[in-house]
Amino acid sequence: MTLTLNLILALAGCVAVENNYFLQPILPTLRDYFSITEYSAGTLQALVQGGFSIGMLLYIPAGDVWPKSTLIFFQFGVLALAALAQGLTPSNLFPLFQFFCLLVGFGTAVTDLVKPLAMSLSTKEKSGQVLGIILGGFYLGMMISRVLSGVIGQYWAWQGLFLIHAGVQVATIVLLWFILPRRTQVANTSTTGQKFRAYVKNVAMVVTQFFTLPSLRHACLMSFCSFAQLNSYLVAISFLLTSPTYGYKTSIVGYLAFASIVTIIQAPNTGRMADRFGPYNVVPLGFVTSLIAWTLLIAAGQRHVMVIVVGGVLVDLGNQLNHIPQNLRVFRHTHLPGLQSAGSRLNATYMIFVFAGGSIGSVLGSTTWSRGGWNLVCYTGFAISSVMALLWVVFGDDGKVRSAEGVREAVVGLVTGRSFRAPPKGVVVAVEGAGGVKEDGESRVE
């Protein structure tokens, strides 16, 4: 994996991820355009996230059977058509726009073909750094999409945003056609029938491995919570900033995304931290950061816009400090017998929960805002982050329930900071599957 290829794949991920977040700054605009309630506007973002989860379940497992490059081209084509359709939807066809949102989410699942492809082309020693750059591209896409959406939503017709982005998807296809390695063919089957049966088996395994791999299950549940609290914030903040409390235009909501530059810069460092200290040991930095963020937002989020900025950065950063290490925990399972080529379906299981959490969080954001205002949004976010802390304390790196002594040590480790130390050389927690324990690196677990 060269740095150039790493950056190009990160760029492709950036372009795809943008589709997931275009709607958030312009939710008030879409509410007015379609003459719908704030709750209905919030469901648009939930549909995008839900479509992503469907794409992960039905499409991404194909990456372990058919060439990832071919699948990537197809998904970007879906995104181009869906973005074009969104931009052309008339105001009296809100259900049709909802369907296109679902289709956009399905197409955006291409990001998680890009990620396993990058991991398969990297060395184990550099996996954290490579993943950090890829996810840095994802976070860049989250930022750019919100800025463009807010600005175009105020100064130009919002439809132009989607028409322009349809062209960007086509340009990405052309770039990847000349750059993407052609050696991404999976050679585990030969005939079409065999490939289809392997695909069906992979889809089933996306579900069953959640129950048979405890460490994967733990990563899924923690990231479900992490993305739920993040998307709850992202949906609610657009309504808060455009409400009488602040009275800002959609462009200001978009500009707020520039604060995410901190998260983008930090992404490669988070990957290196996970390589050095171990992924599981970095995770507490995520939920601790999120808890601090929600505390600030509860205390002064409705009085000082700078608190909104700082709190938003911390919510975003807290999610990243959880997401990158959890990704590494997921891909660690490829060292298990029989799972060496299962990167796509392992990632699919994980990302289904990530974006299911995002979908639930989007609904929570619009619902809590409608029923209890900003305070209820913040209390909900704080509660979700607290659940993350509880999951980390109760379950170990192997995904199994700790003993009473283990729980005590985990709590003490959090309070004293010992949880953030690098594990001794030769003592790295292994992963376990239905077939037994497989050593991870140089480690051995008794």
Beta strands, then each sheet from edge to edge (+ up, - down):
strand 1: 431-433
strand 2: 436-438
sheet 1: 1+ 2-
end
